[in-house]
Amino acid sequence: MKIIDLPKKIPVFPLSNFIIFPKTTVPLNIFEPRYIDMINDCMKSNKFLGMIQPKKTFNENDKPDLHEVGCLGKITTFKETEDGRYLIELKGLIRFKMVTELETYKKYRVLETDFNSYSEDLNEDRLDLKFSDLELIFKDLKSLFEKKGFIINWKGLEKQSLGETINALSMASPFSLEEKQILLEAKTLEDRKKKISEILKTYSHDIYENTTLQ
């Protein structure tokens, strides 16, 4: 897939407390009427939709402002439930920058987007990152995940590509949404790995302090 093949205008799902990264797949339960409409329209066209974080501020139309960077996904599975909900799986493809929000007659929001800053998302992993480079991150992340009650199949992660692994850990981590947004906006996998390390350092004192107190 090339950037030229991607739509410049995409419907978006501004979902709080949720971020999707390239090379990850997530399940979504769709039940709001406006997003039922959005999925219907997506399924009739190219199956693309964007996930983007809303901010806590509101614009003149009384809608939440949106972060500048989100991620384009493609619907890979679709199922309708007996009570009218849609269960879908969305695969993250490439991040985008919001150019502007478009005025439409749709009940959901539509953005004009630019993908050029994140063209590397469409490429296969390069071999300059190895799992040995991630050992310390894995160790500290495992401590944090366990402290927060998260369970991760670490052996399973090693079977994935490095891109899938780093992005899956970024998405599933118990970091704040602001921290996850920072990870989403990190330009490359190497940048994201460094950002994870930096964020983990801010948690490490709390991890070991609490361990000492228990």
N, C-alpha and C positions, 0 to 999 in steps of 0.2 A: 504494500500500500504506500502511496506517495501523498504528500501534502496537497498536490493538485487535485487529488481524487476526493478530498474532504470538503464538506459543505462549509460555506462562509457564514451561513446563518443557521443557528441551532437552537432547538428548544432546551431549556435548562430546568433542572430540579434543584432549587436552592434549599438544600436540606441541612438543618443545623445538626451539629454533633456527628457529622458523617463526611468523610473524604474518601474518594477513590483515587488510586494511583495507576499509572500505566503498568501493564503486565500483571494486573490483579483482576480477579473476578469476584463479584459480590452479589448476594441475593437481595432483592428488594420486594417489599410487600406494598403494592399500590392500591389505595382505597379512596383517596380524595377525588371527587368528580373531575376537577380540572386536570389532575394528573392521569386519570383514566382517559380523558380526552387526548392528552399529550401522547400516551402510549399507543392509543389507537392510531393517531396521525403518524407516529414513528414507524409502526408496523406496516403502514400503507406505503411508506417511502423507503428510507435507507436504513432504518433501525438505529440511527445515531441520536444520542442525547447527551447533554452536558451536565455534570455534577459540579456545583460551585457553592462555596460557603457564604451564607448571608452574614452581614455584620449586625451589630446591635443598633446601628443608627438607621434612620428612615429618611427617604427622599420626599420630594414634594407630593408624590402620588401615594404617600403613606405605605410604601413598600420598603422592606429592608434593603439598605444598600448592599451591594455584593462585593466580595473580594475581587481583585483584578484577575487572579489566576484560578482556573478550574481545570477539570479533566474531561475530555470527550470519551464517551463509552459507546459500545454497541451492544444491543440486546442480542444475547445468544440463545436464551431459552425463554419461552413464554407459556404461561398456563393461566386459564381463567377458573376461578373457584365458583362453587355453587352460589355463594352469596355476592358474587359480582366483583370480587377483588381480582387483581392481576398479580401473579407471582412471576417475577422475571429474574434472570441473571444478566448482569451487566459487566462486560469486559472492558477495562480501562485501556485506551489506545494511546492517546497523546494529550499533553496539557495544552491549554490555550490561554491567550490573554484576551480579556474583554475589550473590544473596541468601543462599542456603544450598545445600549439596549434599544430594541426596535419597538415602535408602536404598532401593535397588531390588534385584530379583533379577537384573538385567542384569549382564553381564560388564564393560560400559563404564560410564562415569560420567555422571550426569544432574544438572543443576543447575536450581534455581529462579532465575529471572533477572528483572531489571528494566531496561526499555529507556527509561524516561522521561527520563533525563538526556541522552540522545543522539538525541532525536526529530529534530533537524536533519539527521541522516544520511539520512533518507528524503526530504528536500527536494532540489529541483534547485539547482544552484549559483546564488548571487546574483552580480550583476555588479560587486560592490565590489572584487573581486580581478581583476587583469588580468595577462597574461603579462609585461608590462613590469615589474610588481612582482616578478617572479621572476627577472629577468635575472641579478642578482648571485648568487642562490642557485644558478641553473643553472651559472654560471661556476665557482663554488667546488665544487659537487657534481661537475661534469665533471672537474675536476682530481683530486678524491678518487677518483672511479670509475676514472679512467685509471691512477692510481697503484696502485690495488688490482687492476688487470687486468680491471675490469668493462667491458662494452661496452653502451652504451645508444643506442637509436635516438631521438636528441633531436628530430629533425624529426617523427618519428611522434608524440612526446608532444604536440607543439603542435596536433595534430589532435584531441586528446581534450579533455574538459571540464577545468576547473581542478581540480575535485575528484578526478577520475581521475588527473590528472597528479601532484598533490601526494601523493596516497595511494600511487600506483605507485612514486614515487621514495622515499617513506618505507619501503615494504615491501622494495624491491630494494636499498636503500642498504647499503654496507658498515659501517653503524653496529653497535654492540654490541646484544645483545638487550635489555639494560636501557634503552638509548637508544631503541630501537624501541618498547618498552613505554611510555616517556614520550610518544612521538609518538602512539601509539594512544590514550592517555588524554587528549590535548589536546582541549579541548572543541569548538573550531571549526576550520575550515580556516585562518583567520587565525592562531589560536593555534598550529596545527601548523607553519605557515610560519615563525613567529617561533622556535619550538623548533628547527626545522631550522637556522635561522641561528645560534642559540646553540650548537648542537652542532658545526656546521661551524667556528666560531671556535676550538673546542678542538682541532680537527684541523689548522687552517691553519698553525700554527707548525711542526708536524711535516712538513707537505707541503713548505713552503718550505725548512725546515732540511735535509731530505733532498735536495731539488733542488740546494741549494747544495753539498752534500757530494759529489754524484755527479760 
